[in-house]
Each structure stands twice: as structure tokens, then as C-alpha cells.
């Protein structure tokens, strides 16, 4: 009895699927709503159950996107943003342009190699054309969401144009940056003293997929850090006394902040003093340790205490021969990231301080390790 989209059809041949894709693409502009593609689904619950899920998508459904709409604009500047793992991410600041109904003023440039015109294996992209400030470029929105640069119009490049020089020192802390092995990412390794990384780590800690503390938006986290109210995750749980001593909250935190707003924020923080093992591990922001990996580890070790024992034992023997590297879904990069993180004395101190403020609970729904990835 449910209403279904009249455009939905059944097919038994891949050729028919592609023919229908072309048909819908040609009629896209005539629809009363926006679409960015179509989805092919296996129409059998038994087959769907057998195929199962990946960490973020089903194996029995796949999207076939339409070609992205393109626009041409100029690069006014290239800025460097620093993430929580120290990655220096270049961003093109654009002359605002409409791309598929959305005004775009920034586009990701991915990494140093992308700007140079090569991929991480040294193969040419954009026929080897580099990207420079002042260039005219073709912009599209990947998946109709993320603005990216497709190509550079070299015919419009001026004679005084110069190649972009990627920073050799961190724009935030001034430390030398480096590239690890074959990785294309230029990285600042001073994660304990780089302000940009500390801000990004704190934002990650309180984000929706981590501890999910309502009221702690990115701007507020930056304000708290600059005021000296927080310097590490444990400090969020010590804000009650610090905020209660502020005589003029609105002038300090900005318009809209009053006694009730602060009380609501503190209440949100208190509600997160008990946190699930996997959420806690993900919130630490360890490189290569995302939601899925955190979930696998939490299910394998069952409680934080067991994990803590293992992670400190691993430092005294070959990490690849440890039980950690034998867990399905945990690869060498993840093992090394965990080992390096917990070898760092300052990082361990931050974790210890945090453990004094919160309680870590187990994942109650234990599943077979073999299906942990799904």
C-alpha cells in the first residue's frame, strides 16, 4: 500500500539497466525534483541477506551517478588547512561560481602531488598541467556535493604565472613538515604542540560521531582554546568551575550565550561522562583508526582494560606478531598507528587524564569477530 516512485522499474539484463540510465539522464531536467543518479538494487530479500553490508553501504545496492555539471572560474589563492592528523590540505579559494545550483567559493586540491599534476604513483593527471594561483579552472561537484577541480585552461595562463610552492614548514607551529614513504600527504608531526592540530583534535573529540557533545560547535571550541579554558579533551569535563567564574559570559563567548546556554552546555558534557568503548577509541582521533576499526577492536577486546594491557605489551615485542595484527579487519598501518600513538608519552598522559573524568562501558551486543567488519 506504500506509494512508490513511478520511475522505479524491474530489469533482468544489465544492458537494460544502462539503457534506462540514459533514458532517465535525458529526462532529468523535466522532473519536479533534483536527482544525481539512479540506484540499482537486488530485488530479493534472501539475496540481500546473503550479500550483507559493508561498513557504510549495502552490497546489494549501488548508485550510478550522472555526470557532474561543470563551471569555469578563477583561482584567487591557495590556502593550507591542517587536520587533526597533521595533514596539510591545500584548498583553492575561487572566484564564486554557480555549480549545479550551488555557489562554490572553495575547492579541495587534495595534496601536493595533485597540484603538481601527478597522482601518488607518479602518473600524469590533467595531462601533467600543474595548478597555480590565477589559473582558470573547470569545477565540478563530486557526487553533486564536494567541489573539485577537473582541469586547467592553460590558454588563459599569464606569462608572469609562477608554480605553487608547497610549504616546507607548518603554517601553524613552524615545525618542518615531512612525507612518509610513498604517501602523497605532507604532514606536520608535532601533533602535541601544533595549535591547528590541537583545535582539530578537540573538534573531532566532541563531534557527532565521537562523543557527540551538543553545544560544542567548532567556533566555541576555538574560543575555549584561545581563552585557555581547554587544552586537551579532559578539560571539557572541568569546564563547570571555569565557566561559573566568568562574570560576563556573553562578552566572552559571544552573543546568545547566557546562564541558561552555559547550563545546557554543561549538562550535555555531563551526559557524556559515560561513553562506549568504541566511541571513546574513535574520539581519540588516532590516525587510521576510524569508526569501523574502533568497533572491531571494542568487540574483540570487550573492555578497555584488556585493550590497555595489550597495547602496552605490544610495545615490548614485534607488533606484527602480536594478537592485534591477527584481528580480521586490522591491517599493519592500523597496528603501527596504535603502537606509535600509545608510545607517545604526552598522548598517553592525555588519555590518562581523560580516564580520570569518564567511565568507559563495553559494547553489549557482542558479535562474531568474523562478521565484525560488516
C-alpha distance (Angstrom), angle and dihedral (degrees) to the residues before:
residue distance angle dihedral
X1 . . .
X2 3.81 . .
X3 3.77 118.0 .
X4 3.79 111.5 -114.6
X5 3.77 132.0 -166.6
X6 3.83 107.9 -89.2
X7 3.81 88.9 -141.2
X8 3.83 91.2 66.5
X9 3.81 111.3 107.1
X10 3.82 140.0 177.4
X11 3.81 119.6 -122.9
X12 3.79 135.0 178.7
X13 3.80 100.9 -170.0
X14 3.85 129.8 59.4
X15 3.80 89.7 -137.7
X16 3.80 88.9 60.4
X17 3.82 89.4 51.1
X18 3.79 92.7 56.1
X19 3.80 92.1 44.5
X20 3.80 89.6 53.4
X21 3.81 90.6 47.2
X22 3.82 89.6 57.0
X23 3.80 90.7 47.1
X24 3.81 94.0 52.5
X25 3.81 90.9 43.9
X26 3.81 90.4 55.1
X27 3.83 90.8 49.4
X28 3.81 95.7 42.5
X29 3.81 95.0 104.7
X30 3.83 91.3 53.1
X31 3.82 95.0 59.3
X32 3.80 121.4 102.6
X33 3.80 90.7 -130.8
X34 3.81 138.1 43.1
X35 3.80 121.0 -99.4
X36 3.81 130.2 175.0
X37 3.80 98.7 -162.8
X38 3.79 144.2 -40.1
X39 3.81 133.0 -85.0
X40 3.80 126.5 -130.6
X41 3.82 113.8 -150.3
X42 3.80 133.6 -177.0
X43 3.80 103.4 -118.3
X44 3.80 98.0 -146.5
X45 3.81 124.8 86.9
X46 3.81 92.9 -152.9
X47 3.80 92.0 54.1
X48 3.81 90.2 45.2
X49 3.80 90.2 53.9
X50 3.82 92.1 49.1
X51 3.81 92.9 48.0
X52 3.82 93.2 47.4
X53 3.79 127.1 176.7
X54 3.77 141.0 -56.9
X55 3.81 117.6 -138.7
X56 3.81 92.6 -82.4
X57 3.81 107.3 10.1
X58 3.81 142.8 35.9
X59 3.79 121.0 -103.0
X60 3.81 90.5 -141.6
X61 3.83 96.4 62.6
X62 3.79 133.3 52.3
X63 3.79 133.8 179.4
X64 3.80 121.5 -129.2
X65 3.81 104.9 -159.4
X66 3.78 125.9 -152.7
X67 3.82 118.5 -121.0
X68 3.80 110.7 -81.6
X69 3.78 120.1 -108.6
X70 3.82 113.1 -109.4
X71 3.81 131.8 -141.3
X72 3.81 133.4 179.2
X73 3.79 123.7 -132.2
X74 3.81 143.6 145.2
X75 3.81 130.2 -96.1
X76 3.80 107.9 -126.9
X77 3.80 96.5 179.5
X78 3.80 145.1 -15.0
X79 3.79 116.5 -128.1
X80 3.80 130.0 -170.8
X81 3.80 120.4 -132.1
X82 3.81 121.4 -168.7
X83 3.79 120.6 -145.5
X84 3.80 131.4 -154.3
X85 3.83 92.0 -91.6
X86 3.81 92.3 50.8
X87 3.81 96.8 -103.7
X88 3.81 113.2 154.5
X89 3.81 104.3 -138.1
X90 3.82 117.3 -168.5
X91 3.81 116.5 -142.9
X92 3.80 125.4 -167.3
X93 3.81 113.3 -134.8
X94 3.78 104.5 -147.3
X95 3.76 139.5 -161.8
X96 3.86 96.9 -102.2
X97 3.80 110.8 -95.7
X98 3.81 136.0 173.9
X99 3.80 112.1 -113.1
X100 3.79 114.9 -179.7
X101 3.80 93.6 -26.8
X102 3.82 95.9 -44.5
X103 3.81 125.9 100.9
X104 3.82 107.7 -127.4
X105 3.82 123.3 -163.6
X106 3.83 100.8 161.6
X107 3.80 135.8 43.0
X108 3.79 131.9 -175.2
X109 3.81 117.6 -110.7
X110 3.82 91.8 -169.1
X111 3.81 101.4 -148.5
X112 3.80 146.7 -27.1
X113 3.81 94.5 -76.0
X114 3.80 93.0 52.6
X115 3.81 89.6 55.7
X116 3.82 89.9 49.5
X117 3.82 91.6 52.8
X118 3.81 100.1 -109.6
X119 3.79 135.5 99.6
X120 3.81 125.4 -125.6
X121 3.82 89.9 -85.2
X122 3.78 93.8 53.1
X123 3.80 96.0 -105.3
X124 3.80 117.6 141.2
X125 3.80 121.2 -102.8
X126 3.80 123.4 -171.7
X127 3.84 85.0 17.1
X128 3.80 87.4 -66.6
X129 3.82 96.0 -59.4
X130 3.81 112.1 151.8
X131 3.81 124.1 -143.3
X132 3.80 121.3 -115.1
X133 3.79 139.1 176.6
X134 3.80 107.1 -91.5
X135 3.81 94.9 30.4
X136 3.81 122.2 135.4
X137 3.79 108.2 -129.0
X138 3.81 141.0 -177.9
X139 3.81 112.2 -117.4
X140 3.80 129.6 -160.3
X141 3.79 134.6 168.7
X142 3.80 111.5 -119.4
X143 3.79 107.4 -132.3
X144 3.80 85.0 -1.4
X145 3.81 87.0 -73.6
X146 3.83 119.3 70.6
X147 3.84 116.4 57.5
X148 3.81 112.3 -129.8
X149 3.80 138.1 168.6
X150 3.79 116.6 -112.5
X151 3.79 102.7 178.0
X152 3.81 147.0 -8.6
X153 3.81 123.9 -124.8
X154 3.81 100.2 -135.7
X155 3.83 91.3 -177.8
X156 3.81 88.9 70.7
X157 3.82 95.7 47.5
X158 3.83 111.6 117.1
X159 3.81 124.5 -128.8
X160 3.82 92.5 -116.1
X161 3.83 91.7 54.5
X162 3.81 113.6 126.7
X163 3.80 131.3 -161.5
X164 3.79 116.6 -100.5
X165 3.80 112.9 -105.1
X166 3.78 112.0 -145.6
X167 3.85 114.1 -136.7
X168 3.80 117.4 -96.2
X169 3.81 92.0 -165.2
X170 3.79 128.9 47.5
X171 3.84 111.1 -94.3
X172 3.80 89.2 -144.6
X173 3.83 106.6 45.3
X174 3.81 104.0 10.3
X175 3.81 95.0 -122.7
X176 3.80 120.1 140.0
X177 3.80 114.3 -93.8
X178 3.80 125.4 -139.8
X179 3.79 144.4 -168.3
X180 3.79 117.6 -129.5
X181 3.81 115.1 -137.9
X182 3.81 113.0 -60.6
X183 3.81 92.1 -15.1
X184 3.80 113.6 127.4
X185 3.79 91.8 -151.8
X186 3.79 119.7 101.3
X187 3.78 107.2 -144.8
X188 3.81 140.2 -167.7
X189 3.79 107.5 -140.0
X190 3.81 96.7 -166.9
X191 3.80 92.2 95.4
X192 3.80 93.9 151.9
X193 3.81 95.7 58.3
X194 3.82 106.1 22.3
X195 3.82 105.1 108.0
X196 3.81 94.1 -154.2
X197 3.81 90.7 54.0
X198 3.79 93.1 44.9
X199 3.82 90.6 52.6
X200 3.82 91.1 47.4
X201 3.83 90.9 48.0
X202 3.80 92.2 50.4
X203 3.81 91.1 47.9
X204 3.80 89.7 50.2
X205 3.81 92.1 49.2
X206 3.82 93.4 57.3
X207 3.83 95.8 36.3
X208 3.79 123.9 120.4
X209 3.81 96.3 -100.6
X210 3.81 92.2 46.3
X211 3.83 120.9 41.1
X212 3.81 92.9 -25.4
X213 3.82 98.1 -146.1
X214 3.81 108.9 -176.1
X215 3.79 115.6 -134.9
X216 3.80 96.1 25.6
X217 3.79 99.2 107.6
X218 3.79 123.5 169.3
X219 3.81 94.1 -95.6
X220 3.81 93.4 50.9
X221 3.81 91.8 49.1
X222 3.82 89.6 53.4
X223 3.82 91.2 48.1
X224 3.81 91.8 50.0
X225 3.81 91.5 49.6
X226 3.81 94.5 48.6
X227 3.81 90.4 47.6
X228 3.79 91.0 52.2
X229 3.81 92.6 -117.4
X230 3.82 92.8 122.1
X231 3.80 132.2 22.5
X232 3.80 100.7 156.5
X233 3.84 136.4 17.8
X234 3.82 94.7 -93.0
X235 3.82 89.4 61.9
X236 3.81 91.5 69.4
X237 3.80 87.6 69.1
X238 3.82 91.3 51.8
X239 3.80 95.6 54.3
X240 3.79 95.8 100.0
X241 3.80 95.6 78.7
X242 3.80 94.2 37.6
X243 3.80 95.5 51.1
X244 3.79 93.4 44.0
X245 3.82 88.5 61.8
X246 3.80 93.4 56.9
X247 3.81 108.9 107.2
X248 3.82 96.6 -166.6
X249 3.79 109.0 31.0
X250 3.82 96.5 172.2
X251 3.81 94.0 54.7
X252 3.79 91.2 48.0
X253 3.82 100.9 42.1
X254 3.79 98.8 26.3
X255 3.78 138.5 -109.6
X256 3.79 116.0 -29.1
X257 3.79 94.9 32.3
X258 3.77 115.6 116.8
X259 3.79 139.7 141.0
X260 3.81 94.0 -70.2
X261 3.81 92.7 48.2
X262 3.80 91.0 52.4
X263 3.81 91.7 46.6
X264 3.80 89.9 51.8
X265 3.81 91.5 49.3
X266 3.80 92.8 48.6
X267 3.80 89.8 48.6
X268 3.82 90.0 53.3
X269 3.80 90.2 50.8
X270 3.81 92.9 49.1
X271 3.80 89.6 51.4
X272 3.80 88.7 61.6
X273 3.79 97.5 55.1
X274 3.80 87.1 100.6
X275 3.80 110.7 57.0
X276 3.78 134.8 172.0
X277 3.82 117.5 -108.9
X278 3.81 95.6 -116.9
X279 3.82 93.4 46.5
X280 3.81 90.6 49.8
X281 3.81 93.4 50.3
X282 3.81 91.8 47.7
X283 3.82 91.0 47.1
X284 3.82 90.8 59.5
X285 3.81 87.0 72.1
X286 3.81 96.7 -136.4
X287 3.78 112.3 177.3
X288 3.85 113.6 -100.6
X289 3.83 90.5 8.7
X290 3.79 104.8 111.1
X291 3.80 132.5 161.0
X292 3.79 96.3 -75.7
X293 3.82 94.9 47.7
X294 3.82 91.4 45.8
X295 3.80 88.8 52.5
X296 3.82 92.4 49.4
X297 3.81 92.2 50.0
X298 3.81 93.4 46.1
X299 3.80 91.3 52.2
X300 3.79 93.0 46.2
X301 3.81 97.6 48.7
X302 3.82 94.2 32.3
X303 3.81 92.9 -157.8
X304 3.78 137.9 37.1
X305 3.80 94.0 -118.0
X306 3.80 92.7 61.4
X307 3.78 91.6 47.1
X308 3.80 91.4 48.7
X309 3.80 91.9 53.6
X310 3.81 91.6 49.6
X311 3.78 95.8 46.2
X312 3.79 92.4 53.6
X313 3.80 93.8 43.6
X314 3.79 90.1 51.9
X315 3.79 90.2 64.6
X316 3.79 90.4 65.9
X317 3.81 98.4 54.7
X318 3.78 143.3 30.3
X319 3.81 104.9 -54.3
X320 3.80 92.6 -149.8
X321 3.82 92.9 56.7
X322 3.81 92.5 51.1
X323 3.77 123.8 102.6
X324 3.80 88.0 -109.8
X325 3.80 92.3 70.6
X326 3.81 90.9 48.7
X327 3.81 94.4 62.5
X328 3.78 113.0 109.9
X329 3.79 109.4 -111.2
X330 3.82 94.9 22.6
X331 3.80 113.4 107.4
X332 3.82 133.4 -171.0
X333 3.83 93.5 -94.4
X334 3.80 90.9 55.7
X335 3.81 92.5 46.0
X336 3.80 91.4 50.5
X337 3.81 92.2 47.5
X338 3.80 91.7 52.8
X339 3.80 92.2 46.2
X340 3.81 94.1 48.1
X341 3.80 92.4 46.0
X342 3.78 94.6 52.0
X343 3.80 92.2 42.6
X344 3.79 88.6 61.7
X345 3.80 107.4 94.8
X346 3.81 95.3 -154.1
X347 3.81 91.9 49.8
X348 3.82 90.7 50.4
X349 3.82 90.9 50.1
X350 3.82 89.5 53.6
X351 3.81 90.4 50.8
X352 3.82 91.1 48.2
X353 3.81 91.0 50.1
X354 3.78 89.4 50.2
X355 3.80 92.7 50.0
X356 3.80 88.7 57.5
X357 3.81 89.2 60.5
X358 3.80 103.6 41.5
X359 3.79 143.2 40.1
X360 3.82 120.5 -130.2
X361 3.80 117.2 -145.3
X362 3.80 128.5 -164.1
X363 3.78 128.4 -111.1
X364 3.79 101.5 -100.3
X365 3.81 96.3 -160.4
X366 3.79 100.9 72.6
X367 3.79 114.0 -166.9
X368 3.75 133.3 -171.8
X369 3.81 110.8 -81.9
X370 3.77 91.2 -130.1
X371 3.80 90.5 65.6
X372 3.79 96.2 37.8
X373 3.80 93.0 105.9
X374 3.81 91.1 58.7
